[in-house]
C-alpha cells in the first residue's frame, strides 16, 4: 500500500469510528478539538510529517471507556512545526482514553511524551533530572 493510500485509510477509519460531535483533548493542544473534520485536520498534520507505525501494548475497556497504551514508531519525512524533514526516527509512547457512545468515539484524551520525542527529532540529549 502506498503512503498516500495508508493516510487516506487512516482518515477514513477515524471518520467511521468517531461521531460527528467528537471532542478531542490532545497533549500540547491548548483547546479541545471539536468535530470530526477538525480532528481529521489535526491528524493530517501528523500523517503529512511522519511515517508512523503503531504497536499497541494493551487495551482496557470498561463500561463506555476504552484505554489504549501504544508505542509509536515515527520517521520524520515532512515539515512539522516549522522543522524541515530530518529523516530521523524516534519512538513515542502514548495513552489514549476514549469515551464511546453508540459504538462511536464521542470523546478522546491523548497524552504522550512529546518533549522526549521532540528531543529525538532534533537530535538533542534529554535534560538530566534534578
N, C-alpha and C positions, 0 to 999 in steps of 0.2 A: 504494500500500500504506500502510495506517495505521501509526503509530509502534508501537502495541502488537503488530500483526502482524509488523512487522520485528523487534522484540525477540524475539518467540516463535520466528521463523525462525532468528535467530542462535543462540538457546539450543539449538534442535533440531539445527542444523548441528554445533555443538560436541559435543553428546551423541553424534551419529552418528560423528564423527571421532575422538573420544577413547575409549581403552579404559577399562574400569571402574576400573582402578587407577592412572589417570593421576596424575602428580606434577607440580605447577606451582611454579616458582621465580619469584616476581614482585617487581619493584622495589618498595621500601617496604613489603613484607610480610615480617615477621621470620622466619616459619617456612614451610617448604614447605606448599602446599595439596595435600591428598591426596584423590583420588577425584573422580569426575565430578560428584557432587552438590555438593561443597564448591566446586569450580571454577565450577560453574554459579551458585552463590550469589554468589561474588566478581564474576563478570561482570554479574550482575543489578544489583549496586550501581552500576556504571558506566552500564549501559544505562538505569537509572532516573534518573540525574542529568544525562545528556548526550545530545544528538542527535549521532550520530557518523557521520562519513564517512571512509573509509579509501582511500588510494591507495597501492598497492604500488610501490616504486621498483625492487626486484629480488628475485629468489628464487634461491637456490643450493641444489642438492641433491647429496649425495654419500653413498653407502652408505645408512646408516639415519638420516642427519641432513639437516635442511632448515633453511635460514636465510632469513628474510624481513625486509626493511627497508621500513617503512611511514611514510607521512605521514598522521597522523590529524588530521582537522578536527573540532573539537568546539564545541558550543554548550551553555552551562550552563543547563539547563532544570529541574533538580530539586535537592533538597538533596544536598550532598556534603560529607562530613567535617564536619558541623555548619555548613556555609556555605549560606545560603539562595540560591535561584537568582538569578543576576546577569544572565542573558541575554547575557553576554559570550561572544565567540567566540575561539578560540585554536587553535594548532597544536601538535602533539606528535609528534616523530619517535620511532620505536621500532624495536627489533630483537627479533624472536622467533627462538628456536632450538628446533626440535622434534626429538625422537628418535622414530622411527616403528618400530613392531613390528607385523607382520601388517596393514599398511596402516592402522593406527590410531595416534593420538598417545599415546605412553607417557609422555613427559616433555616439559616445556616450560620454557624460560627466557625471561623478558621483561625487557628493560631499556628505559628511556625517560627523557627529560629532564623528569621530574615537577616539579622545582624551578622550571624555566623556565615550565612550564605553569601551576603554581600562581600564579606572579607575574602571568601574563596574566589568570588567572581573578580575581585580587584587584585588578587594575589597578595593580600596582606595577612600578616600573622595576627591571630587573636590577641587582644589586650589581656595580659595576665590579671587574674582576680586579685583583689586586695584583701 
